């Protein structure tokens, strides 16, 4: 059985009345509600059970099938998104990285976000990053700054070149020890946040995740520490997957016939084989397209971004 499936990718959704982490890029509360109105009018929003049966070839998707996915494990997914979905009788698929739930820290991806949205601004963050690269070139055997700029300072679908430069250099462009040191240095110097306090306020807690699972939401793997999994060794991939699966088991989420959501969309054949060995039945990428269940590799399903949707039911 096959059929088109529109998989929508959400990240941050803001609280009503401009509360919470207002500088983070995301849907406003009203925009999110407007998109739910649009999706309910034009699509059939499927449940986790229906999706899992469809990828196994045992369920025919309805016309205009759609599923809602929420990446990165923000606390707002419990306080705003979970509440909104329950009020409408809808199910969502949530993918929290395990590490910030299990430990009082902030993921590197979010340290970068909070640094870029600090009062210093992206231009100053980029300048300070270049200074750090020059100061630490010998200690970490780094390339010249211009080499990193040539590779990574390229505008993306959503960000200008200087922001992409900062993100990509700090996400995967440096040797691991240098990358971690640079991220921590910039976060401490520019973000204005205490890491432990931010972690507690920003990320889902274990009891909240369990409550969501108990009320019909799907919770799957987004790795342990939200790394580009295609840049890791096989042993490092094993660790990311096994720690994530252990976490899912601890909060009552499924670890058989389970779903993987790749951080940044990063995956490779080594990772896909490890997923199959562990009973993973579906994987969500960041490729922009409507998924064709039965035609796409179930471990490489594309998604649409929330920015691809109208903001109102009549959009």
C-alpha positions as CSV (number, residue, x, y, z in Angstrom):
1,X,0.0,0.0,0.0
2,X,1.3,3.5,-0.8
3,X,0.2,7.0,-0.8
4,X,1.3,10.6,-0.2
5,X,1.8,11.8,3.3
6,X,2.5,15.4,4.2
7,X,4.8,15.4,7.2
8,X,5.0,18.9,8.9
9,X,8.1,19.8,10.8
10,X,7.8,22.2,13.8
11,X,10.4,23.4,16.2
12,X,9.6,26.3,18.6
13,X,6.1,27.5,19.2
14,X,5.7,30.6,21.3
15,X,3.4,31.1,24.2
16,X,0.3,33.4,24.0
17,X,0.8,37.1,24.7
18,X,4.6,37.0,23.9
19,X,5.7,35.1,26.9
20,X,8.7,32.7,27.2
21,X,11.8,32.9,24.9
22,X,10.5,35.5,22.6
23,X,13.7,36.0,20.6
24,X,13.8,32.5,19.3
25,X,12.6,31.9,15.8
26,X,9.3,30.0,15.7
27,X,5.6,30.1,15.1
28,X,3.6,32.5,17.3
29,X,0.8,31.0,19.3
30,X,-1.8,32.5,16.9
31,X,0.1,31.3,13.8
32,X,0.2,27.8,15.2
33,X,-3.5,27.8,15.9
34,X,-4.1,29.2,12.5
35,X,-2.1,26.4,10.9
36,X,-3.9,23.8,12.9
37,X,-7.2,25.3,11.6
38,X,-5.8,25.1,8.0
39,X,-4.6,21.5,8.4
40,X,-7.8,20.3,9.9
41,X,-9.8,21.9,7.1
42,X,-7.6,20.5,4.2
43,X,-5.9,17.4,5.6
44,X,-6.6,14.2,7.5
45,X,-4.2,14.3,10.4
46,X,-3.2,10.7,11.2
47,X,-2.4,9.0,14.5
48,X,0.9,7.3,15.5
49,X,-0.8,3.9,15.1
50,X,-2.0,4.7,11.6
51,X,1.5,5.9,10.6
52,X,3.2,2.9,11.9
53,X,0.8,0.5,10.2
54,X,1.1,2.5,6.9
55,X,4.9,2.2,6.8
56,X,4.6,-1.5,7.5
57,X,2.2,-1.8,4.5
58,X,-0.8,-2.7,6.6
59,X,-2.8,0.5,6.4
60,X,-4.0,2.6,3.4
61,X,-3.5,6.2,4.1
62,X,-6.5,8.5,3.7
63,X,-6.6,11.1,1.0
64,X,-4.5,14.2,2.0
65,X,-2.9,12.4,4.9
66,X,-0.8,14.5,7.2
67,X,1.2,14.1,10.4
68,X,2.6,16.7,12.8
69,X,6.2,16.4,14.1
70,X,7.9,18.6,16.8
71,X,11.7,18.5,17.1
72,X,14.1,19.3,19.9
73,X,12.2,18.7,23.1
74,X,11.2,22.2,24.1
75,X,9.2,22.7,27.3
76,X,6.8,24.7,25.2
77,X,5.8,21.4,23.5
78,X,4.2,20.3,26.8
79,X,2.8,23.6,28.0
80,X,1.4,24.9,24.6
81,X,1.5,22.3,21.8
82,X,0.3,19.3,23.8
83,X,-2.5,21.3,25.3
84,X,-3.6,22.6,21.8
85,X,-3.5,19.2,20.3
86,X,-5.5,17.6,23.1
87,X,-8.2,20.3,22.8
88,X,-8.6,19.4,19.2
89,X,-8.4,15.6,19.6
90,X,-5.2,15.4,17.6
91,X,-2.0,13.4,18.0
92,X,1.5,14.7,17.5
93,X,5.0,13.1,17.1
94,X,7.6,14.6,19.4
95,X,11.3,14.1,19.2
96,X,13.3,15.3,22.2
97,X,17.1,14.9,22.4
98,X,17.7,12.9,25.6
99,X,20.7,14.7,27.0
100,X,19.2,17.9,28.3
101,X,16.3,16.0,29.8
102,X,18.7,13.7,31.6
103,X,21.4,16.2,32.5
104,X,21.3,20.0,33.5
105,X,22.9,21.3,30.3
106,X,22.0,23.1,27.1
107,X,22.6,21.5,23.8
108,X,25.2,23.0,21.5
109,X,22.6,23.8,18.9
110,X,20.7,25.9,21.4
111,X,23.8,27.5,22.9
112,X,24.4,28.7,19.3
113,X,20.8,30.0,19.0
114,X,20.9,31.9,22.3
115,X,24.3,33.4,21.4
116,X,23.1,34.5,18.0
117,X,19.9,36.0,19.5
118,X,21.8,37.8,22.3
119,X,22.1,41.6,22.3
120,X,25.5,41.3,20.7
121,X,23.8,40.4,17.4
122,X,24.9,38.0,14.6
123,X,27.5,40.3,13.1
124,X,29.4,40.6,16.4
125,X,29.0,36.8,17.1
126,X,30.6,36.1,13.7
127,X,33.4,38.5,14.4
128,X,34.1,37.0,17.9
129,X,34.0,33.5,16.3
130,X,36.7,34.6,13.8
131,X,38.8,36.0,16.7
132,X,38.5,32.7,18.5
133,X,39.5,30.7,15.5
134,X,42.6,32.9,15.0
135,X,43.5,32.8,18.7
136,X,43.2,29.0,18.9
137,X,44.4,28.0,15.5
138,X,47.7,26.5,16.7
139,X,46.2,24.8,19.8
140,X,43.6,22.9,17.7
141,X,45.4,22.7,14.3
142,X,42.7,24.8,12.7
143,X,42.5,26.0,9.1
144,X,42.7,29.7,8.2
145,X,39.6,31.7,8.9
146,X,39.1,32.5,5.2
147,X,38.9,28.8,4.5
148,X,36.0,28.3,6.9
149,X,34.3,31.3,5.4
150,X,34.6,30.0,1.9
151,X,33.1,26.7,3.0
152,X,30.3,27.8,5.3
153,X,29.4,31.5,4.7
154,X,26.6,30.7,2.2
155,X,23.0,31.9,2.7
156,X,20.4,29.1,3.2
157,X,16.7,28.9,2.7
158,X,16.1,30.7,6.0
159,X,19.4,32.4,7.1
160,X,21.9,35.0,5.7
161,X,25.4,33.9,5.1
162,X,26.9,35.2,8.3
163,X,24.4,33.2,10.4
164,X,25.0,30.1,8.4
165,X,28.7,30.6,8.9
166,X,28.4,30.7,12.7
167,X,26.0,27.7,12.8
168,X,27.8,25.4,10.5
169,X,31.3,26.1,11.9
170,X,30.1,25.5,15.4
171,X,27.8,22.5,14.5
172,X,30.2,20.5,12.5
173,X,33.0,22.5,10.8
174,X,35.6,22.1,13.5
175,X,37.3,19.2,15.2
176,X,35.1,18.0,18.1
177,X,37.2,19.4,20.9
178,X,37.6,22.8,19.2
179,X,33.9,22.9,18.4
180,X,32.8,22.3,22.0
181,X,35.3,24.8,23.3
182,X,34.2,27.5,20.9
183,X,30.5,27.0,21.5
184,X,31.0,27.2,25.3
185,X,33.3,30.3,25.1
186,X,30.8,32.2,23.0
187,X,27.8,31.1,25.0
188,X,29.4,32.1,28.3
189,X,30.7,35.4,26.9
190,X,27.7,36.6,25.0
191,X,24.4,34.8,25.8
192,X,23.7,36.2,29.2
193,X,22.3,32.8,30.4
194,X,23.2,30.5,33.3
195,X,23.3,27.0,31.7
196,X,21.7,25.0,34.4
197,X,18.8,27.4,34.9
198,X,18.2,27.7,31.2
199,X,18.2,24.0,30.7
200,X,15.5,23.6,33.4
201,X,13.3,26.3,31.9
202,X,13.8,25.4,28.3
203,X,13.5,21.7,27.9
204,X,10.9,19.1,28.6
205,X,11.1,17.2,31.9
206,X,10.8,13.4,32.1
207,X,7.4,13.4,33.9
208,X,6.0,15.7,31.2
209,X,7.1,13.4,28.4
210,X,5.5,10.4,30.2
211,X,2.3,12.3,30.5
212,X,2.3,13.1,26.8
213,X,2.9,9.4,26.0
214,X,0.1,8.4,28.3
215,X,-2.2,10.7,26.5
216,X,-1.7,9.5,22.9
217,X,1.3,11.5,21.8
218,X,4.2,9.7,20.1
219,X,7.7,10.3,21.4
220,X,10.6,9.0,19.4
221,X,14.4,9.4,19.1
222,X,16.2,12.6,18.2
223,X,19.5,11.1,19.3
224,X,21.1,11.7,22.7
225,X,23.0,14.9,22.2
226,X,21.7,16.3,18.9
227,X,24.9,15.9,16.8
228,X,25.2,15.6,13.1
229,X,25.1,11.8,13.2
230,X,26.6,11.5,9.7
231,X,29.9,13.0,11.1
232,X,30.3,10.5,13.8
233,X,32.2,7.2,13.9
234,X,30.2,3.9,14.1
235,X,31.0,3.6,17.8
236,X,29.8,7.2,18.4
237,X,26.6,6.5,16.4
238,X,26.0,3.4,18.6
239,X,26.3,5.4,21.7
240,X,23.9,8.1,20.5
241,X,21.3,5.6,19.6
242,X,21.6,3.3,22.6
243,X,21.5,6.2,25.1
244,X,18.5,7.6,23.3
245,X,16.7,4.3,23.3
246,X,17.4,3.9,27.0
247,X,16.0,7.3,27.7
248,X,12.8,6.5,25.7
249,X,12.3,3.3,27.7
250,X,12.7,5.3,30.9
251,X,9.8,7.7,30.0
252,X,7.5,4.9,28.7
253,X,8.0,5.7,25.0
254,X,8.2,2.8,22.5
255,X,11.5,1.2,21.7
256,X,10.1,-1.5,19.4
257,X,9.0,-0.5,15.9
258,X,10.2,3.0,16.8
259,X,10.8,6.2,14.8
260,X,14.0,8.2,14.3
261,X,14.2,11.9,13.6
262,X,17.7,12.9,12.4
263,X,19.2,16.0,14.0
264,X,19.8,18.5,11.1
265,X,18.7,15.7,8.8
266,X,22.1,14.2,9.0
267,X,22.4,10.4,8.2
268,X,24.5,8.0,6.2
269,X,24.5,4.3,5.3
270,X,26.3,3.3,8.5
271,X,23.6,5.0,10.6
272,X,20.8,3.5,8.6
273,X,22.1,0.0,9.1
274,X,22.4,0.6,12.9
275,X,18.8,1.8,12.9
276,X,17.6,-1.4,11.1
277,X,19.5,-3.5,13.6
278,X,17.7,-1.8,16.5
279,X,14.2,-2.2,15.0
280,X,13.7,1.3,13.8
281,X,10.8,1.3,11.2
282,X,10.8,5.0,10.0
283,X,13.2,7.9,9.8
284,X,12.4,11.6,9.3
285,X,14.7,13.8,7.3
286,X,14.8,17.5,6.6
287,X,14.5,17.0,2.8
288,X,11.7,19.3,1.6
289,X,9.0,17.2,-0.1
290,X,5.8,15.3,0.4
291,X,6.5,11.7,1.5
292,X,5.3,8.8,-0.6
293,X,4.8,5.9,1.7
294,X,5.6,2.7,-0.2
295,X,7.9,4.5,-2.6
296,X,10.3,6.4,-0.3
297,X,12.7,4.4,1.8
298,X,10.8,4.4,5.2
299,X,14.1,5.5,6.9
300,X,14.4,8.5,4.6
301,X,11.0,10.2,4.7
302,X,11.0,13.9,3.7
303,X,9.0,16.7,5.5
304,X,7.7,20.1,4.8
305,X,8.6,23.0,7.2
306,X,6.0,24.9,9.0
307,X,7.1,27.9,6.9
308,X,5.7,26.1,3.9
309,X,2.1,26.3,5.2
310,X,-0.4,29.1,5.2
311,X,-1.0,30.7,8.6
312,X,-4.8,30.7,8.4
313,X,-7.5,28.2,7.5
314,X,-8.5,30.3,4.5
315,X,-4.8,30.7,3.4
